[in-house]
Amino acid sequence: MSIRGLLATSALFLALQFGVVCNAFAGDPGPYRLVFLDISEEPYQDGQQLMIDLREIDQLSADWKECFICTGESKEVGNLYLYTVPVGLSVEALRKAVAGDDAALQKMQKVLNQFADADGLTVNGLLIYQHVEGKVTVYSLGAVPGDKLHSVSKAVKVKLLLSSLDKLLEQVAAKIRRPV
């Protein structure tokens, strides 16, 4: 083989290798697919209504630049399972899981991992809302077996502002591993 042929072959080989490497890093996991569930006890069960109100926002106030969960402002969240909860997710088991029960955590994660909606879409994870007197905590649990439970909290007097809820959801959802 001539020098030109060798160089051309080497250049083609390197171009193909570079293309494979670039392709491996070019992936985007796309929008989140999340389940939202309020595990608060009475009289603090306000998470579902707050989330509904947040999802219905069409226009943000001047001091609120971006919305993670709003349907009118964000493309970050594709599917949000707010009214439909995967069969097998239990408020009682999730309360145990956030209290540190590893068996309950693994059971709930298994339910998430096996869930697919009517269109065959799976979920990335679960957002768990818990309001107790003086504090709201949002937990995230990824659908990948072995993922840890993550949480963020905010002190509240009565209830959380929608912008604060959105920020907590964004922070905790960022901890969920999503396959490319």
Residue pairs with C-beta under 8 A, 6 or more apart in sequence:
1 9
27 180
28 180
29 124
29 178
29 179
29 180
30 78
30 178
31 75
31 76
31 77
31 78
31 79
32 76
32 77
32 78
32 79
32 124
32 125
32 173
32 176
32 178
33 77
33 78
33 79
33 80
33 81
33 121
33 122
33 123
33 124
34 77
34 79
34 80
34 81
34 123
34 124
34 125
34 126
34 127
34 173
34 176
35 80
35 81
35 85
35 86
35 89
35 112
35 115
35 123
35 125
35 126
35 127
36 47
36 48
36 51
36 80
36 81
36 82
36 126
36 127
36 129
37 85
37 89
37 91
37 94
37 126
37 127
37 128
37 129
38 45
38 46
38 47
38 48
38 51
38 129
38 130
38 131
39 91
39 94
39 95
39 98
39 128
39 129
39 130
40 46
40 47
40 129
40 130
40 131
40 132
41 132
44 131
44 132
44 133
45 131
46 131
46 159
46 160
47 129
47 130
47 131
48 82
50 129
50 159
50 160
50 162
50 165
51 69
51 82
51 129
51 165
52 82
53 162
54 67
54 69
54 70
54 162
54 165
54 166
55 69
55 70
55 71
55 80
55 82
56 71
57 67
57 70
57 72
57 73
57 162
58 72
59 72
60 66
60 67
60 70
60 73
61 163
64 163
66 73
66 74
67 73
67 74
67 166
68 74
68 76
68 77
68 166
68 167
68 169
68 170
68 173
69 76
69 77
69 80
69 166
69 169
69 170
70 166
76 170
77 173
79 117
79 121
79 123
81 117
81 123
84 117
86 111
86 112
86 115
86 123
87 111
88 108
88 111
89 108
89 111
89 112
89 126
90 108
93 104
93 107
93 108
94 104
94 108
94 126
94 128
96 104
97 104
97 105
97 108
97 141
97 149
98 128
98 130
98 137
98 139
98 149
98 151
105 141
105 149
106 145
108 126
108 141
109 141
109 142
109 143
109 145
109 147
110 145
112 123
112 125
112 126
112 141
112 142
112 143
113 143
113 144
113 145
115 122
115 123
115 143
116 122
122 143
123 143
124 142
124 143
124 176
124 177
124 178
125 140
125 141
125 142
125 143
125 147
125 173
125 176
126 140
126 141
126 143
127 138
127 139
127 140
127 169
127 172
127 173
128 138
128 139
128 140
128 141
129 136
129 137
129 138
130 136
130 137
130 138
130 139
131 156
131 159
131 160
134 155
134 156
134 157
135 153
135 154
135 155
135 156
136 153
136 154
136 156
136 160
136 165
136 168
137 151
137 152
137 153
138 151
138 152
138 153
138 165
138 168
138 169
138 172
139 149
139 150
139 151
139 172
140 149
140 150
140 151
140 172
140 173
140 175
140 176
141 147
141 149
141 150
141 176
142 175
142 176
142 177
143 176
144 177
144 179
147 176
147 177
150 172
150 175
150 176
151 172
152 168
152 171
152 172
153 168
154 160
154 164
154 168
160 168
